[in-house]
């Protein structure tokens, strides 16, 4: 019997790091890599690849290019271990994590974390359960916080065209506080006037584009051409979308109109209209640029006659009651 021992070949490691949102630091990835590299070095492992995703939720898979590349590479035979800070860095979705684990196991690749070492079926089950509980708890707490903002007349998220983030007396941005953007407010007043005097949403959009006026999508993360479109103007009355249906412009802040959930097949958010009885309405704290004109007849007609046909339709019936203030 051969009594000689031979050193094992260095284990090859692929690192994965991720951070969730723009609110977190991009340096987080480098911090995770540094910790993982030290973990690998202490065990005599060789780091052969690095994969990462920034500002993207761990509950998604297809939207994470780094995760997709790592998943495809599991069958390449180029590494023996996937090393991450924790399993929820790889995925917070139990289904995705189990699929990744099965694929890795099938290809003879182990999963390790710097905090707890090798991941087995037991630790996978526990960590996936805790990740799912975390997501549900986070959603509950986020919703509770947004509801508290709404009750104070502040924004529950997202800024409507015509507003910018408000500041306190020291000039520090205040989450949920809105201030009027006077340039955009002028565009909105113009849209209401033009529509009330007979211009169609399609014509209004074409005119704004011809004049080179930036659309609401410019400067946001939305995938868009940056041009004004018909549905930017008239949107969907039932859902309160579009410039002409936005009740925030007359001082009504409607929240919980829609429920958003992720389609498990496409991983895209899908919105569903909630029953009217579940909507929450608050009066906004900042002055609204259309409500200011109430005395001139313009704002008064809008404020008093918001209905199923939208704000501008209400305006048509009283356009002659007074001048529109600038």
C-alpha positions as CSV (number, residue, x, y, z in Angstrom):
1,X,0.0,0.0,0.0
2,X,1.4,3.4,-1.0
3,X,1.9,5.4,2.2
4,X,2.9,8.6,0.4
5,X,0.5,11.5,0.6
6,X,0.2,14.1,-2.1
7,X,-1.0,17.7,-1.7
8,X,-4.5,18.2,-3.0
9,X,-4.8,20.4,-6.1
10,X,-5.7,24.0,-5.2
11,X,-9.5,24.4,-5.2
12,X,-10.7,26.9,-7.7
13,X,-13.1,29.5,-6.5
14,X,-15.6,31.8,-8.2
15,X,-16.7,34.8,-6.0
16,X,-20.1,36.4,-6.1
17,X,-21.0,39.8,-4.6
18,X,-24.2,41.9,-4.7
19,X,-25.8,45.0,-3.2
20,X,-29.5,45.7,-3.5
21,X,-30.3,49.4,-4.2
22,X,-28.9,52.7,-5.2
23,X,-29.2,53.7,-1.5
24,X,-26.3,51.3,-0.8
25,X,-22.6,52.0,-1.6
26,X,-21.1,50.6,-4.7
27,X,-18.0,49.9,-2.6
28,X,-20.0,47.2,-0.9
29,X,-19.0,44.8,-3.7
30,X,-15.3,45.5,-3.3
31,X,-15.8,45.0,0.5
32,X,-17.4,41.6,-0.1
33,X,-14.7,40.6,-2.6
34,X,-12.0,41.5,-0.1
35,X,-13.6,39.5,2.6
36,X,-14.1,36.5,0.3
37,X,-10.5,36.7,-1.0
38,X,-9.2,36.6,2.5
39,X,-11.4,33.6,3.3
40,X,-10.2,31.8,0.2
41,X,-6.5,32.6,0.9
42,X,-6.7,31.3,4.4
43,X,-7.8,27.9,3.0
44,X,-5.3,27.8,0.2
45,X,-8.0,28.2,-2.5
46,X,-7.4,30.0,-5.8
47,X,-9.8,32.7,-6.9
48,X,-10.3,32.3,-10.6
49,X,-13.4,34.4,-11.3
50,X,-15.5,37.2,-9.9
51,X,-19.1,37.9,-10.6
52,X,-21.2,40.8,-9.2
53,X,-24.4,42.7,-9.5
54,X,-25.0,46.3,-8.2
55,X,-28.3,48.0,-7.3
56,X,-30.5,45.1,-8.0
57,X,-32.7,43.0,-5.8
58,X,-31.7,39.5,-4.7
59,X,-35.3,38.4,-5.4
60,X,-34.7,38.6,-9.1
61,X,-32.6,36.3,-11.3
62,X,-32.9,37.2,-14.9
63,X,-32.3,40.9,-14.3
64,X,-29.0,40.1,-12.6
65,X,-26.4,39.8,-15.4
66,X,-23.7,38.6,-12.9
67,X,-25.9,36.0,-11.4
68,X,-27.0,34.8,-14.9
69,X,-23.3,34.5,-16.0
70,X,-22.4,32.7,-12.8
71,X,-25.3,30.2,-13.3
72,X,-24.2,29.5,-16.8
73,X,-20.6,29.0,-15.7
74,X,-21.5,26.3,-13.2
75,X,-21.3,23.7,-16.0
76,X,-18.0,25.0,-17.4
77,X,-15.7,23.1,-15.1
78,X,-13.6,26.2,-14.5
79,X,-14.2,26.4,-10.7
80,X,-15.0,24.0,-7.8
81,X,-16.5,26.4,-5.3
82,X,-18.9,29.4,-5.4
83,X,-18.1,31.7,-2.5
84,X,-20.3,34.6,-1.3
85,X,-20.8,36.6,1.9
86,X,-24.1,34.8,2.5
87,X,-26.7,32.8,0.6
88,X,-29.0,35.8,0.4
89,X,-26.3,37.6,-1.6
90,X,-26.7,34.8,-4.2
91,X,-30.5,35.0,-4.0
92,X,-33.3,35.9,-1.6
93,X,-35.8,33.9,-3.5
94,X,-36.0,30.3,-2.2
95,X,-37.0,28.9,-5.6
96,X,-34.0,30.6,-7.3
97,X,-31.6,29.5,-4.6
98,X,-32.7,25.9,-4.6
99,X,-32.4,25.8,-8.4
100,X,-28.9,27.3,-8.2
101,X,-27.9,24.8,-5.5
102,X,-29.2,21.8,-7.6
103,X,-27.4,23.0,-10.7
104,X,-24.2,23.5,-8.7
105,X,-24.4,20.1,-7.1
106,X,-25.1,18.4,-10.4
107,X,-21.9,19.9,-11.8
108,X,-19.8,19.1,-8.8
109,X,-19.6,22.7,-7.5
110,X,-19.9,23.5,-3.8
111,X,-21.4,26.6,-2.4
112,X,-19.7,28.3,0.5
113,X,-20.3,31.5,2.5
114,X,-17.7,33.5,4.4
115,X,-20.0,33.5,7.5
116,X,-21.1,29.8,7.7
117,X,-18.9,27.8,5.5
118,X,-20.2,25.1,3.2
119,X,-23.8,25.2,2.3
120,X,-25.7,21.9,2.6
121,X,-29.4,21.0,2.3
122,X,-30.1,21.9,5.9
123,X,-28.5,25.3,5.9
124,X,-30.0,26.0,2.4
125,X,-33.5,25.3,3.7
126,X,-33.0,27.4,6.8
127,X,-31.4,30.3,5.0
128,X,-34.0,30.3,2.2
129,X,-36.8,30.3,4.8
130,X,-35.2,33.2,6.7
131,X,-34.8,35.1,3.4
132,X,-38.4,34.7,2.5
133,X,-39.5,35.8,5.9
134,X,-37.2,38.8,5.6
135,X,-38.8,39.9,2.3
136,X,-42.3,39.6,3.7
137,X,-41.4,41.5,6.8
138,X,-39.6,44.2,4.8
139,X,-42.7,44.6,2.6
140,X,-44.9,45.0,5.6
141,X,-42.6,47.6,7.3
142,X,-42.2,49.5,4.1
143,X,-45.9,49.7,3.5
144,X,-46.4,50.8,7.1
145,X,-43.9,53.6,6.7
146,X,-45.4,54.8,3.4
147,X,-48.9,54.8,5.0
148,X,-47.6,57.1,7.7
149,X,-46.2,59.5,5.2
150,X,-49.5,59.6,3.3
151,X,-51.4,60.4,6.5
152,X,-49.1,63.5,6.8
153,X,-49.9,64.5,3.2
154,X,-46.5,63.6,2.0
155,X,-45.5,61.5,-1.1
156,X,-45.5,57.7,-0.6
157,X,-42.9,57.2,-3.3
158,X,-42.0,58.5,-6.7
159,X,-42.3,62.1,-7.8
160,X,-45.0,63.2,-10.2
161,X,-44.0,65.4,-13.0
162,X,-44.2,69.0,-11.8
163,X,-42.6,68.4,-8.4
164,X,-39.2,68.0,-7.0
165,X,-38.0,66.8,-3.6
166,X,-38.6,69.3,-0.8
167,X,-36.1,70.7,1.6
168,X,-36.3,71.6,5.3
169,X,-35.3,75.0,6.7
170,X,-31.6,73.9,6.6
171,X,-31.7,72.9,2.9
172,X,-31.6,69.2,3.7
173,X,-33.8,67.0,1.5
174,X,-36.8,65.6,3.3
175,X,-38.1,62.2,2.1
176,X,-41.7,62.4,0.9
177,X,-41.8,66.2,1.0
178,X,-42.7,67.8,-2.4
179,X,-42.0,71.2,-3.8
180,X,-43.3,72.6,-7.1
181,X,-41.0,72.7,-10.0
182,X,-42.1,75.9,-11.6
183,X,-40.8,75.1,-15.1
184,X,-42.6,71.8,-15.2
185,X,-45.7,73.3,-13.6
186,X,-45.9,75.8,-16.5
187,X,-45.8,72.9,-19.0
188,X,-48.7,71.2,-17.1
189,X,-50.8,74.3,-17.0
190,X,-50.2,74.6,-20.8
191,X,-51.3,70.9,-21.3
192,X,-54.5,71.5,-19.4
193,X,-55.3,74.7,-21.3
194,X,-54.6,73.2,-24.7
195,X,-56.7,70.1,-24.0
196,X,-59.5,72.2,-22.6
197,X,-59.6,74.3,-25.8
198,X,-59.8,71.2,-28.1
199,X,-56.2,70.0,-28.7
200,X,-56.0,66.2,-28.6
201,X,-53.4,64.4,-26.4
202,X,-51.7,63.3,-29.6
203,X,-51.4,66.8,-30.9
204,X,-50.2,68.2,-27.6
205,X,-47.5,65.5,-27.4
206,X,-46.4,66.2,-30.9
207,X,-46.1,69.9,-30.3
208,X,-44.1,69.5,-27.1
209,X,-41.7,67.1,-28.9
210,X,-41.4,69.6,-31.8
211,X,-40.4,72.3,-29.3
212,X,-37.8,70.0,-27.7
213,X,-39.4,70.1,-24.3
214,X,-38.1,67.1,-22.2
215,X,-40.7,64.5,-21.3
216,X,-41.3,63.3,-17.7
217,X,-39.2,60.2,-18.4
218,X,-36.0,62.2,-19.1
219,X,-33.6,61.9,-16.2
220,X,-35.3,58.8,-14.7
221,X,-34.5,55.1,-14.9
222,X,-37.5,54.3,-17.0
223,X,-36.7,52.8,-20.4
224,X,-38.1,55.4,-22.8
225,X,-37.3,57.3,-25.9
226,X,-37.5,60.5,-23.9
227,X,-40.3,61.8,-26.0
228,X,-43.8,62.9,-25.1
229,X,-46.4,60.4,-26.1
230,X,-50.2,60.4,-26.2
231,X,-50.5,58.2,-23.1
232,X,-48.1,60.5,-21.2
233,X,-50.9,63.1,-21.6
234,X,-54.1,61.1,-21.1
235,X,-52.9,57.9,-19.5
236,X,-55.5,55.8,-17.8
237,X,-58.3,57.5,-16.0
238,X,-59.2,54.5,-13.8
239,X,-55.6,54.1,-12.7
240,X,-55.0,57.8,-12.3
241,X,-52.1,57.8,-14.7
242,X,-51.2,60.5,-17.2
243,X,-50.9,64.3,-16.8
244,X,-54.7,64.9,-17.2
245,X,-55.7,62.4,-14.6
246,X,-53.2,63.2,-11.8
247,X,-55.2,64.5,-8.9
248,X,-52.1,65.5,-7.1
249,X,-52.2,68.7,-9.2
250,X,-55.4,69.8,-7.5
251,X,-54.4,68.8,-4.0
252,X,-55.7,65.2,-3.8
253,X,-53.0,62.6,-3.0
254,X,-54.5,59.1,-3.7
255,X,-52.5,56.2,-2.4
256,X,-53.1,52.4,-2.6
257,X,-54.9,52.8,-5.9
258,X,-52.8,49.9,-7.3
259,X,-51.2,46.8,-5.9
260,X,-47.9,45.6,-7.4
261,X,-46.7,42.1,-7.4
262,X,-43.9,40.2,-9.3
263,X,-44.9,37.7,-12.0
264,X,-42.9,34.6,-11.1
265,X,-42.5,33.6,-14.8
266,X,-41.4,37.0,-16.2
267,X,-40.0,38.6,-13.0
268,X,-41.7,41.8,-14.0
269,X,-43.9,43.8,-11.7
270,X,-47.6,43.7,-12.5
271,X,-50.1,46.3,-11.3
272,X,-53.7,45.6,-10.4
273,X,-56.4,48.1,-9.6
274,X,-57.6,47.9,-6.0
275,X,-61.3,48.4,-5.1
276,X,-62.1,52.1,-4.5
277,X,-62.9,51.4,-0.9
278,X,-59.2,50.5,-0.3
279,X,-57.8,53.8,-1.7
280,X,-56.4,56.3,0.8
281,X,-56.8,60.0,0.1
282,X,-54.9,62.8,1.8
283,X,-54.6,66.5,1.2
284,X,-51.1,67.4,0.1
285,X,-49.1,69.7,2.3
286,X,-47.3,71.8,-0.4
287,X,-49.5,74.2,-2.4
288,X,-50.6,72.7,-5.8
289,X,-50.0,74.8,-8.8
290,X,-53.5,74.2,-10.2
291,X,-55.3,74.7,-6.9
292,X,-53.7,78.1,-6.6
293,X,-55.8,79.2,-9.5
294,X,-59.1,78.2,-7.9
295,X,-60.2,81.9,-7.6
296,X,-59.7,82.4,-11.4
297,X,-62.2,79.6,-12.1
298,X,-59.6,77.2,-13.6
299,X,-58.6,75.5,-10.4
300,X,-62.1,75.8,-8.9
301,X,-63.7,73.8,-11.7
302,X,-61.0,71.1,-11.5
303,X,-61.2,70.8,-7.8
304,X,-64.9,70.5,-7.7
305,X,-65.6,68.3,-10.6
306,X,-63.0,65.5,-10.7
307,X,-64.8,62.5,-12.0
308,X,-64.6,59.4,-14.2
309,X,-63.8,61.4,-17.3
310,X,-60.6,63.0,-15.8
311,X,-59.5,66.4,-14.8
312,X,-59.3,68.1,-18.2
313,X,-62.7,66.9,-19.2
314,X,-64.0,68.7,-16.0
315,X,-62.2,71.8,-17.1
316,X,-63.8,71.9,-20.5
317,X,-67.2,72.7,-18.9
318,X,-66.0,75.8,-17.2
319,X,-63.2,77.1,-19.3
320,X,-65.0,80.3,-19.9
321,X,-65.6,81.0,-16.2
322,X,-62.4,83.0,-15.7
323,X,-58.8,83.6,-17.0
324,X,-56.0,81.2,-16.3
325,X,-53.4,82.8,-14.1
326,X,-49.7,82.3,-14.9
